[in-house]
């Protein structure tokens, strides 16, 4: 039986959390302003989704992803 600390992780890293939070904020902004019919701010929120993906990828590249050398933990 394996110890739970030996699991490879499930995306729980600074890179993943940052990407998800940015994208979630984008979805919330886009949805809220869609209901308010403020289309330029809908597009602003929508633009945050790929920005979150890019930021997450950059953070992973500098070692803050799962198993990265700067992510902390015991990996």
C-alpha positions as CSV (number, residue, x, y, z in Angstrom):
1,X,0.0,0.0,0.0
2,X,1.4,3.4,-0.9
3,X,1.6,6.4,1.4
4,X,-0.5,9.3,0.4
5,X,2.6,11.6,0.2
6,X,3.8,9.4,-2.7
7,X,1.0,10.5,-5.0
8,X,2.1,12.5,-8.0
9,X,-0.3,15.3,-7.2
10,X,-3.4,16.4,-8.9
11,X,-2.2,19.8,-10.3
12,X,-1.9,21.2,-6.8
13,X,1.0,23.6,-7.4
14,X,1.4,27.4,-7.4
15,X,1.3,27.4,-11.2
16,X,-1.9,25.5,-11.4
17,X,-3.6,27.5,-8.6
18,X,-2.6,30.8,-10.2
19,X,-3.9,29.7,-13.6
20,X,-7.2,28.5,-12.2
21,X,-7.8,31.6,-10.1
22,X,-7.1,34.0,-13.0
23,X,-9.4,32.0,-15.3
24,X,-12.1,31.8,-12.7
25,X,-12.0,35.5,-12.2
26,X,-12.3,35.9,-16.0
27,X,-15.3,33.7,-16.1
28,X,-17.0,35.5,-13.2
29,X,-16.3,39.0,-14.8
30,X,-17.5,37.8,-18.2
31,X,-20.7,36.2,-16.8
32,X,-21.6,39.1,-14.6
33,X,-21.2,41.7,-17.3
34,X,-23.0,39.5,-19.8
35,X,-26.0,39.7,-17.6
36,X,-25.5,43.5,-17.3
37,X,-25.1,43.8,-21.0
38,X,-21.7,45.5,-20.9
39,X,-20.1,43.8,-23.8
40,X,-16.6,45.4,-23.6
41,X,-16.2,44.0,-20.1
42,X,-17.5,40.6,-21.2
43,X,-14.6,40.6,-23.6
44,X,-12.2,41.7,-20.9
45,X,-13.3,38.8,-18.7
46,X,-13.0,36.4,-21.7
47,X,-9.5,37.6,-22.4
48,X,-8.4,36.6,-18.9
49,X,-9.0,32.9,-19.6
50,X,-6.1,32.5,-22.1
51,X,-4.0,34.9,-20.0
52,X,-4.5,32.5,-17.1
53,X,-3.4,29.6,-19.2
54,X,-0.3,31.5,-20.4
55,X,0.6,32.6,-16.8
56,X,0.2,29.0,-15.6
57,X,2.5,27.8,-18.3
58,X,5.1,30.4,-17.6
59,X,5.1,29.6,-13.9
60,X,5.4,25.9,-14.7
61,X,8.4,26.7,-17.0
62,X,10.2,28.5,-14.1
63,X,9.7,25.5,-11.8
64,X,6.5,26.2,-10.0
65,X,4.5,23.4,-11.5
66,X,3.9,19.9,-10.0
67,X,7.3,18.4,-9.3
68,X,9.1,21.6,-10.2
69,X,12.3,22.5,-8.4
70,X,10.8,25.7,-6.9
71,X,7.3,24.4,-6.1
72,X,8.1,23.3,-2.6
73,X,7.0,20.1,-1.1
74,X,8.8,16.8,-1.0
75,X,8.8,16.1,-4.8
